[in-house]
Amino acid sequence: MRVEVVLAWPDRYQRQELELPEGCVLSDAVEMAALDVGGEAVAYAVHGLLARPQQLLQDGDRVELLRPLLADPKENRRRRARGGD
């Protein structure tokens, strides 16, 4: 099965296409892609939906390595609503 692993930070973008055997889980793909060298990813998603490392992958899945939030999205919305941004 073919799986794409993506790491997208503000200053860089990397992607790795992998050919994996059936029965592989998300953590297998992340390890094989070796994109998160610094261990910066705090969570994972498959096609934009949060996923656990044990999640079974399907052919064509796109695994996304998620970075920590720099600001609270709710607070950003409040600040914009007050006209502060």
Wavefront OBJ file of the C-alpha trace (Angstrom):
o trace
v 0.000 0.000 0.000
v 1.149 3.563 -0.670
v 1.160 6.127 2.142
v 2.323 9.737 2.181
v 3.901 11.235 5.325
v 4.009 15.042 5.538
v 5.814 17.437 7.860
v 4.837 21.093 7.314
v 6.315 23.729 9.601
v 6.249 27.483 8.852
v 9.864 27.387 7.663
v 10.000 23.991 5.946
v 7.952 21.341 4.198
v 8.894 17.716 3.706
v 7.022 14.766 2.345
v 7.879 11.147 1.929
v 5.961 8.575 -0.080
v 6.246 5.082 1.307
v 5.356 1.637 0.055
v 4.255 -0.301 3.154
v 2.969 -3.827 3.722
v -0.667 -4.295 4.708
v -1.279 -4.084 8.442
v 1.095 -1.183 9.129
v 0.082 1.405 11.691
v 0.662 5.146 11.782
v 3.730 4.908 14.041
v 5.359 2.505 11.546
v 4.959 5.048 8.748
v 6.282 7.922 10.887
v 9.329 5.879 11.860
v 10.042 4.750 8.295
v 9.666 8.263 6.868
v 12.193 9.632 9.407
v 10.999 13.233 8.917
v 10.587 14.172 12.590
v 14.292 14.086 13.420
v 14.024 16.604 16.274
v 10.943 14.972 17.772
v 8.930 18.187 17.358
v 5.648 16.538 16.348
v 3.175 16.479 19.230
v 0.330 14.713 17.435
v -0.611 13.046 14.159
v -3.472 13.258 11.711
v -4.644 11.129 8.804
v -6.308 13.212 6.094
v -6.668 16.074 8.600
v -8.323 14.053 11.380
v -6.464 13.419 14.632
v -5.128 9.884 14.793
v -3.440 7.639 17.329
v -0.058 6.010 16.655
v -1.756 2.556 16.671
v -4.222 3.464 13.903
v -4.150 1.036 10.987
v -3.315 2.718 7.709
v -5.084 2.253 4.402
v -3.766 2.554 0.872
v -3.623 6.222 -0.112
v -3.579 7.621 3.438
v -1.837 10.930 4.096
v -0.184 11.033 7.528
v 0.439 14.538 8.853
v 2.890 15.329 11.658
v 1.385 18.103 13.766
v 3.406 20.761 15.555
v 2.548 22.401 18.865
v 0.226 25.404 18.759
v 2.012 28.717 19.204
v -1.117 30.490 20.429
v -4.529 29.518 21.734
v -6.959 29.670 18.773
v -9.836 30.768 21.038
v -7.805 33.665 22.410
v -6.799 34.702 18.878
v -10.482 34.826 17.839
v -11.371 36.890 20.915
v -8.559 39.338 20.197
v -9.654 39.715 16.554
v -13.279 40.228 17.641
v -12.164 43.039 19.948
v -10.300 44.601 17.013
v -6.858 43.980 18.463
v -5.472 42.217 15.381
l 1 2 3 4 5 6 7 8 9 10 11 12 13 14 15 16 17 18 19 20 21 22 23 24 25 26 27 28 29 30 31 32 33 34 35 36 37 38 39 40 41 42 43 44 45 46 47 48 49 50 51 52 53 54 55 56 57 58 59 60 61 62 63 64 65 66 67 68 69 70 71 72 73 74 75 76 77 78 79 80 81 82 83 84 85
